[in-house]
């Protein structure tokens, strides 16, 4: 009986594991290999250059700029979706009229693809007739045609705002799930003891939402590292590489400059960063389970 169960488990897992190995593991291992070569992506002739590509990273001005932009993206990606998602969750959980409708509206952006979201925000940022400039014109009564995506000082932050707008819905849902796990009797006792709304949030709700916060922060950081598609649609890393991130820089080096070996080295660095963050996430999650489990 045990041998029969083992056979069927292997048989049923063989196909999905083969597909996973083909489309995930093999490209991953290939990236590690090509990172040590000078392959251009087409030719069969390429040389093994050792750690030359990795050494070049630290003298590459564009790579360092992309790394700084990625850090900025990660920092804002933690703050904006977390704070906005928590605020919306608390508001909806307070039985505000039309709560289910607002929940649907705020969650809707996460159902859209990043390409669609990027194109919508390109229209919003459009200098002549975009929604943002139109609102500013209405408020100030002055002509305003600032090109948000064409200015080096604002391009990166404009894309981050668009990305955060989409990510906030997921954070809100995670916090709403965390709020449902808080005993209502505990909040009633706090109210009877005379605690204000802010005191209940600060001393009771926020500490009990620690597991949800760990999940939200980790997902925000990990997803920010993958922020390529919306960036590609909105700025393509420009103007003048001012909105380049590591993912965007990897794409440009690999598929625009045909430096596939160097681009693979960048992808290895990006993978190691993501792996480190994921490891820290699971380590922190284990601590949370020990405390709240």
Number of C-alpha atoms within 10 A of each C-alpha: 6 6 8 8 10 11 12 11 11 11 11 11 11 12 11 11 12 12 11 12 13 12 10 11 14 11 12 16 12 11 20 18 16 25 27 20 22 21 23 19 15 9 7 8 8 14 12 14 14 14 12 15 20 18 11 13 16 11 10 11 11 18 19 15 18 23 18 15 20 22 17 15 24 20 15 19 25 19 14 20 25 23 15 18 26 26 14 21 23 18 14 19 16 10 10 11 9 9 15 13 11 15 18 11 11 20 20 13 19 16 11 11 12 21 15 14 21 22 15 13 23 20 15 17 24 19 19 14 13 17 15 19 21 21 12 14 14 12 9 10 10 10 12 17 17 16 15 21 23 19 16 15 13 16 23 28 18 21 26 22 17 21 26 23 20 23 26 25 27 22 28 26 20 19 26 22 14 18 20 10 10 14 9 10 9 13 17 13 11 16 14 9 9 11 15 11 11 10 13 17 16 12 12 15 18 15 11 17 20 16 21 22 20 16 17 24 20 20 19 25 20 19 16 24 21 16 21 22 17 22 27 20 18 26 21 19 24 19 17 11 19 21 31 29 30 28 24 23 24 25 23 18 17 21 13 11 12 16 19 25 28 27 28 28 26 26 22 21 16 18 15 12 14 17 13 11 15 16 12 13 18 14 11 16 18 13 13 15 10 9 9 10 8
